[in-house]
């Protein structure tokens, strides 16, 4: 479910950002390309960020009783 929600929100925010950037650069706006790129970047971020930050997290040490 988490992957689906990230894909939906990535597509929404990507469309907004893609439209604004295309208007500022006087370029063409292709909503399909923008959505695909945004979803791919969002899914990569969903997997990569915890993998990178998980390696720096302190490891729990079992307390001796």
VEXVOMI-253300 format. One record per residue (C-alpha): residue number from 0; residue in three letters; x, y, z. Coordinates in nm, 2 decimals. Last residue first. Example, Ala and Ser with C-alpha at 12.3 -4.5 7.8 and 13.67 -1.06 7.14 Angstrom:
BEGIN
i,aa,px,py,pz
1,SER,1.37,-0.11,0.71
0,ALA,1.23,-0.45,0.78
//
This chain:
BEGIN
i,aa,px,py,pz
64,UNK,2.07,-0.85,3.34
63,UNK,2.28,-0.78,3.03
62,UNK,2.13,-0.53,2.80
61,UNK,2.10,-0.63,2.44
60,UNK,2.27,-0.36,2.22
59,UNK,2.06,-0.18,1.97
58,UNK,2.25,-0.06,1.67
57,UNK,2.28,0.31,1.61
56,UNK,2.13,0.42,1.27
55,UNK,2.40,0.49,1.01
54,UNK,2.32,0.20,0.79
53,UNK,1.95,0.26,0.81
52,UNK,2.00,0.61,0.67
51,UNK,2.11,0.47,0.33
50,UNK,1.86,0.19,0.31
49,UNK,1.58,0.41,0.44
48,UNK,1.65,0.67,0.17
47,UNK,1.70,0.43,-0.11
46,UNK,1.37,0.24,-0.13
45,UNK,1.12,0.53,-0.11
44,UNK,1.36,0.75,-0.30
43,UNK,1.36,0.50,-0.59
42,UNK,0.98,0.49,-0.58
41,UNK,0.96,0.87,-0.59
40,UNK,1.21,0.90,-0.87
39,UNK,1.02,0.64,-1.08
38,UNK,0.68,0.81,-1.01
37,UNK,0.81,1.15,-1.10
36,UNK,0.97,1.03,-1.43
35,UNK,0.64,0.85,-1.53
34,UNK,0.43,1.15,-1.44
33,UNK,0.64,1.40,-1.62
32,UNK,0.65,1.19,-1.93
31,UNK,0.27,1.14,-1.93
30,UNK,0.20,1.51,-1.86
29,UNK,0.39,1.64,-2.16
28,UNK,0.45,2.02,-2.12
27,UNK,0.64,2.21,-2.39
26,UNK,0.89,2.47,-2.30
25,UNK,0.86,2.84,-2.21
24,UNK,1.13,2.78,-1.94
23,UNK,0.91,2.92,-1.66
22,UNK,0.60,2.75,-1.80
21,UNK,0.77,2.41,-1.83
20,UNK,0.91,2.44,-1.47
19,UNK,0.56,2.52,-1.33
18,UNK,0.40,2.24,-1.52
17,UNK,0.66,1.99,-1.42
16,UNK,0.64,2.09,-1.06
15,UNK,0.27,2.04,-1.04
14,UNK,0.27,1.72,-1.24
13,UNK,0.56,1.59,-1.02
12,UNK,0.36,1.67,-0.71
11,UNK,0.06,1.47,-0.83
10,UNK,0.27,1.18,-0.98
9,UNK,0.48,1.15,-0.66
8,UNK,0.16,1.15,-0.45
7,UNK,0.01,0.86,-0.65
6,UNK,0.33,0.66,-0.67
5,UNK,0.40,0.71,-0.30
4,UNK,0.05,0.60,-0.22
3,UNK,0.09,0.28,-0.43
2,UNK,0.43,0.20,-0.27
1,UNK,0.29,0.23,0.08
0,UNK,0.00,0.00,0.00
//
